[in-house]
Amino acid sequence: MATFASEWVAYFVAESWRPLQRNIQKYNVPQKDGSTKEELAMDWTIYQLIKSPEDIRSAFSKHNKEINEDVEIKIQNTIKFFNEVKR
């Protein structure tokens, strides 16, 4: 038997989640083995901190770290996500 408190908590959780739902979407996330897996991803592009693929590349190289092949793959995947969700 549900109590008022448990019903209120369920309602609160559902309503608290609602604004986040606009920012969460299904996306085929690239995996290390080259495959993709449909997962939930946050659409960080809505915050408009990064306005172009060049901003993404700049963000990755900001700390003067080497951009090796693995990092380049991550940059390319991030740019792909950016371009797909900005459509």
C-alpha positions as CSV (number, residue, x, y, z in Angstrom):
1,M,0.0,0.0,0.0
2,A,1.5,3.3,-1.1
3,T,1.7,6.1,1.4
4,F,1.3,9.7,0.7
5,A,5.1,10.2,1.3
6,S,6.0,7.5,-1.2
7,E,3.6,8.9,-3.8
8,W,5.0,12.4,-3.2
9,V,8.6,11.1,-3.6
10,A,7.7,9.3,-6.8
11,Y,6.0,12.4,-8.2
12,F,8.9,14.6,-7.2
13,V,11.4,12.3,-8.8
14,A,9.4,12.2,-12.0
15,E,8.9,16.0,-12.2
16,S,12.6,16.6,-11.3
17,W,13.6,14.4,-14.2
18,R,11.4,16.1,-16.7
19,P,13.7,19.1,-17.5
20,L,16.6,16.8,-17.9
21,Q,14.8,14.7,-20.5
22,R,15.1,17.5,-23.0
23,N,18.9,17.3,-22.6
24,I,19.2,13.5,-22.7
25,Q,18.8,11.5,-25.9
26,K,19.6,8.1,-27.4
27,Y,22.9,8.2,-29.3
28,N,25.1,5.5,-30.9
29,V,28.1,5.9,-28.7
30,P,31.4,4.8,-30.3
31,Q,33.1,2.0,-28.4
32,K,36.9,1.3,-28.2
33,D,36.5,-1.7,-30.4
34,G,35.1,0.4,-33.2
35,S,31.5,-0.7,-32.7
36,T,28.7,1.6,-31.5
37,K,26.2,1.1,-28.7
38,E,23.0,2.9,-28.3
39,E,23.1,4.7,-24.9
40,L,21.7,7.8,-23.3
41,A,23.9,10.8,-23.9
42,M,23.6,14.4,-22.6
43,D,23.2,17.0,-25.2
44,W,25.9,19.4,-23.9
45,T,25.6,21.5,-27.0
46,I,22.6,23.3,-25.6
47,Y,24.8,25.3,-23.3
48,Q,26.6,26.8,-26.3
49,L,30.0,26.8,-24.6
50,I,31.3,25.1,-27.7
51,K,30.2,26.7,-30.9
52,S,32.2,24.9,-33.6
53,P,34.3,21.9,-34.3
54,E,37.3,24.1,-33.9
55,D,36.3,24.9,-30.3
56,I,36.2,21.1,-29.7
57,R,39.8,20.6,-31.0
58,S,40.9,23.6,-29.0
59,A,39.4,22.3,-25.8
60,F,41.2,19.0,-26.2
61,S,44.6,20.7,-26.8
62,K,44.1,23.4,-24.2
63,H,46.4,21.8,-21.6
64,N,49.3,21.3,-24.0
65,K,48.9,17.5,-24.0
66,E,50.0,15.4,-26.9
67,I,47.2,14.6,-29.3
68,N,48.0,10.9,-30.1
69,E,45.9,8.6,-32.3
70,D,43.5,7.6,-29.4
71,V,42.9,11.3,-28.5
72,E,42.3,12.1,-32.2
73,I,39.7,9.4,-32.4
74,K,37.9,11.0,-29.3
75,I,38.1,14.4,-30.9
76,Q,36.6,13.1,-34.2
77,N,33.8,11.3,-32.2
78,T,33.1,14.4,-30.2
79,I,32.9,16.5,-33.4
80,K,30.6,13.9,-35.0
81,F,28.3,14.1,-31.9
82,F,28.3,17.9,-32.0
83,N,27.4,18.0,-35.7
84,E,24.7,15.4,-35.4
85,V,22.9,17.0,-32.4
86,K,23.2,20.5,-33.8
87,R,21.2,19.6,-36.9
